[in-house]
Amino acid sequence: MKSLSTIYAPVALALLAFASGCATATETDRPTASTAATTRSTPTTTETTAPATDVTALPTPDPAATAAPTVPEIPAETLDTPSAEAASAVVDPTALSAAAASAERAAERKMSTADYRYQLARANLVLQTRPKDARAHLERAKAYSNLKNYKEAKPDYVAALRTMRGNPDVYYNKAVNELMLKEYKAAANDFSGAVKLRPDDKEAYFGRGVAKMQMYQYKPAVADFTRAIALDSLYADAIEYRGISYASFDRMKEARKDLEKAAKLNPEAEKSLRRYGKGSSMVRPIKK
């Protein structure tokens, strides 16, 4: 999968690249966002090049979990419910449009590690004199996230939400940070907050689908990838991940169709087509 091509907004930074160090999945493992991501080669990063923040590059579940996860189906409404802050929020009229947010995310992915450190220092300086400055908290949270200090970012996202409850980008970035911390349900709920406030944000739907895949909730994930594709019919990552999700519950005709289309749009998706497009023998059935 190419980098989670688009997942950030005004306050959005680039999705956090994750250096996977977990066990390699086998051909009989059930597909997840992580096992799909680990079939791709990861470009080498240097001190002067920021890690590409990417929802597709997620932590791999524990081997025991991937071996034979027995997880009940979670009601879709549970995962699609916005966080308490978002549920009662009114959209911020100054928030960027989905298109503008996407462009900003792309620009932030090009920032260097030095840029993120400068961003962190700048936010710290502001917070010394204005400790309740929400935008400075958000800036510091984004800097921490891009520097892979995910735990340090959490309290700053919470602080930013106190006065920026109507900004979809806060929820989006907070959700990405939660993905990297493997807090998948919280991530799904915050992505839900982002789409409540900005319903045409395809990247937020994609992010929520990825969070659901990490919880083995493949059918609900298909619904989110379908929403993302409805907003962009050429959204290669969403098409690919939907195909992988279909394969997990033996909808092989749909899976192969999606994976073939994804491979035409993005040659790297050919690996997913080979891995998940061969038939039900490639995946374990979801246990009831």
C-alpha positions in Angstrom: 0.0 0.0 0.0 1.3 3.3 -0.7 1.5 5.6 2.2 -1.9 6.3 3.6 -2.0 8.7 0.9 -4.1 11.2 2.6 -5.0 11.5 6.2 -4.4 14.9 7.6 -6.0 18.3 7.9 -5.3 21.9 9.1 -4.0 20.6 12.3 -3.2 17.5 10.6 0.3 16.2 10.4 1.5 13.4 8.4 0.4 9.9 9.6 3.0 8.3 11.7 5.3 5.8 10.1 5.7 2.7 12.1 8.8 0.6 12.1 7.3 -2.8 12.5 9.2 -5.2 14.7 6.7 -7.9 15.2 6.5 -11.5 13.9 5.9 -11.9 10.2 2.4 -13.2 9.3 2.1 -16.5 7.4 0.1 -17.2 4.3 -2.7 -18.6 6.5 -3.0 -15.6 8.8 -6.2 -13.7 8.5 -5.6 -10.4 6.7 -5.2 -7.3 8.8 -4.1 -3.8 8.0 -0.8 -4.6 9.5 -0.1 -7.8 7.6 -1.0 -6.0 4.4 1.3 -3.2 5.2 4.2 -5.5 6.0 4.1 -7.0 2.5 5.4 -3.7 1.2 9.0 -2.5 1.3 9.5 0.4 3.6 11.8 3.2 2.3 14.8 4.0 4.4 14.5 7.3 6.4 17.3 9.5 7.4 17.7 12.3 9.9 16.9 14.9 7.3 13.8 13.1 6.0 10.7 12.9 8.1 9.1 9.5 8.5 6.0 9.3 6.2 3.0 9.2 8.5 0.9 6.5 7.3 -2.2 4.7 8.6 -1.4 1.7 6.5 1.9 1.2 8.4 0.4 0.0 11.7 1.7 -2.2 14.5 1.3 -5.9 13.8 -1.0 -7.7 16.2 0.6 -10.2 18.6 1.3 -13.5 16.9 -1.1 -15.3 19.3 -3.9 -12.9 18.2 -3.2 -13.3 14.5 -3.0 -17.1 14.8 -6.6 -17.6 15.8 -8.3 -14.5 17.1 -11.7 -15.3 18.6 -13.4 -11.9 18.6 -17.1 -11.2 18.6 -18.5 -8.8 16.1 -18.7 -5.4 17.6 -21.9 -3.5 16.8 -21.1 -1.0 14.0 -22.8 1.8 15.9 -20.3 1.3 18.8 -17.4 2.1 16.5 -19.2 4.7 14.5 -20.2 6.8 17.6 -18.2 10.0 17.9 -16.4 10.8 21.1 -18.3 12.7 23.8 -16.6 16.0 22.8 -17.5 15.6 19.1 -21.1 14.4 19.8 -22.1 17.8 21.2 -19.7 20.0 19.1 -20.7 22.4 16.3 -18.3 22.5 13.4 -15.7 25.2 13.5 -16.4 27.6 10.6 -12.6 28.2 10.2 -11.9 24.5 9.7 -10.4 23.6 6.4 -12.3 21.9 3.7 -11.5 18.3 3.0 -9.6 19.2 -0.1 -7.6 21.8 1.6 -6.9 19.5 4.6 -5.7 16.8 2.2 -3.3 19.2 0.5 -1.9 20.3 3.9 -1.4 16.7 5.0 0.6 16.1 1.9 2.8 19.1 2.6 3.4 18.0 6.2 4.5 14.5 5.1 7.4 16.3 3.3 8.6 17.9 6.5 11.9 16.8 8.0 12.7 15.5 11.5 14.4 18.9 12.1 11.2 20.6 11.1 9.2 18.6 13.7 11.8 19.4 16.4 11.5 23.1 15.5 7.7 22.8 15.7 8.0 21.2 19.2 10.4 24.0 20.4 8.1 26.7 19.1 5.0 25.2 20.8 6.9 24.8 24.1 7.9 28.5 23.9 4.3 29.6 23.4 3.1 27.4 26.2 5.6 28.9 28.7 3.7 32.2 28.6 0.2 30.9 27.4 -0.2 27.5 29.0 -3.8 27.1 27.8 -3.2 28.0 24.2 -5.1 25.3 22.3 -3.3 25.7 19.0 0.1 25.5 20.7 -1.1 22.2 22.4 -2.2 20.9 19.1 1.1 21.9 17.4 3.1 20.2 20.2 0.9 17.1 20.0 1.5 16.8 16.2 5.3 17.3 16.7 5.4 14.6 19.4 3.4 12.3 17.1 5.6 12.8 14.1 8.7 12.2 16.4 7.0 8.9 17.5 6.5 10.1 21.0 2.9 9.0 21.0 2.3 8.8 24.7 3.6 12.4 25.2 1.2 13.6 22.5 -1.9 12.3 24.2 -2.3 15.0 26.9 -1.8 17.7 24.4 -4.6 16.4 22.2 -6.9 16.4 25.2 -5.9 19.9 26.1 -6.5 21.1 22.5 -10.0 19.6 22.5 -11.0 21.7 25.5 -11.4 24.8 23.3 -11.3 23.2 19.8 -14.1 20.7 20.0 -15.5 21.8 16.7 -12.3 21.3 14.7 -12.3 18.0 12.8 -8.6 18.0 12.4 -8.0 17.7 16.1 -10.1 14.5 16.1 -8.4 13.2 13.0 -4.9 13.6 14.4 -5.8 12.4 17.8 -7.2 9.2 16.2 -4.1 8.6 14.2 -2.0 8.9 17.4 -4.4 6.4 19.0 -3.9 4.0 16.1 -0.1 4.1 16.8 -0.8 3.3 20.5 -3.0 0.4 19.5 -6.0 2.1 21.0 -8.2 1.1 18.1 -11.7 1.6 19.6 -10.8 5.1 20.7 -9.3 5.8 17.3 -12.5 4.6 15.6 -14.6 6.9 17.8 -12.3 9.9 17.1 -12.4 9.3 13.4 -16.1 9.2 13.8 -15.9 12.7 15.3 -13.9 13.9 12.4 -16.4 12.6 9.8 -19.3 14.0 11.9 -17.8 17.5 11.6 -16.5 17.0 8.0 -18.6 14.3 6.2 -16.6 14.5 3.0 -13.2 13.6 4.5 -12.4 10.4 2.7 -9.2 9.9 4.7 -11.1 9.9 8.0 -13.3 7.2 6.7 -10.3 5.3 5.5 -8.6 5.7 8.9 -11.7 4.4 10.7 -11.8 1.4 8.4 -8.1 0.7 9.3 -9.0 0.9 13.0 -11.8 -1.6 12.5 -9.5 -4.0 10.6 -7.1 -3.9 13.5 -10.0 -5.2 15.7 -10.8 -7.9 13.1 -14.1 -6.1 12.3 -13.9 -6.6 8.6 -17.5 -6.2 7.6 -17.8 -2.8 9.3 -14.4 -1.9 7.8 -15.8 -2.6 4.3 -18.5 0.0 4.9 -16.0 2.7 5.7 -13.8 1.9 2.7 -16.9 2.0 0.6 -17.7 5.5 1.9 -14.1 6.6 1.1 -14.4 5.2 -2.4 -17.8 6.9 -2.9 -15.9 10.2 -2.3 -13.0 9.2 -4.6 -13.5 6.4 -7.0 -9.8 6.1 -7.7 -8.7 5.9 -4.0 -6.3 3.0 -4.5 -5.6 2.4 -0.8 -9.3 2.2 0.1 -10.0 -0.1 -2.8 -7.1 -2.4 -1.8 -8.0 -2.5 1.9 -11.7 -3.2 1.0 -10.5 -6.1 -1.1 -8.5 -7.5 1.8 -11.4 -7.1 4.1 -13.7 -8.9 1.7 -11.2 -11.8 1.5 -11.4 -12.2 5.3 -15.1 -13.4 5.1 -14.8 -15.2 1.8 -16.4 -12.6 -0.5 -13.7 -13.6 -3.0 -15.4 -12.3 -6.2 -15.6 -8.8 -4.6 -12.1 -9.2 -3.1 -10.5 -10.1 -6.4 -12.3 -7.3 -8.3 -11.1 -4.7 -5.8 -7.6 -6.0 -5.6 -7.2 -6.2 -9.4 -8.4 -2.6 -9.7 -6.1 -1.5 -6.8 -3.2 -3.1 -8.6 -3.9 -1.2 -11.8 -4.0 2.1 -9.8 -1.0 1.3 -7.7 1.4 -1.5 -8.8 2.4 -2.2 -5.2 -1.1 -3.5 -4.6 -0.1 -6.5 -6.8 1.3 -8.1 -3.6 -2.0 -7.9 -1.9 -3.7 -9.4 -5.0 -1.3 -12.3 -4.9 -1.7 -12.8 -1.2 -5.4 -12.4 -0.7 -6.9 -12.8 -4.1 -6.5 -16.6 -4.5 -9.5 -17.9 -2.6 -10.8 -18.7 0.8 -7.8 -21.0 1.6 -5.8 -17.9 2.1 -7.7 -16.8 5.1 -9.1 -18.3 8.2 -12.9 -18.0 8.8 -14.1 -15.6 11.3 -15.1 -17.6 14.4 -18.6 -17.1 15.7 
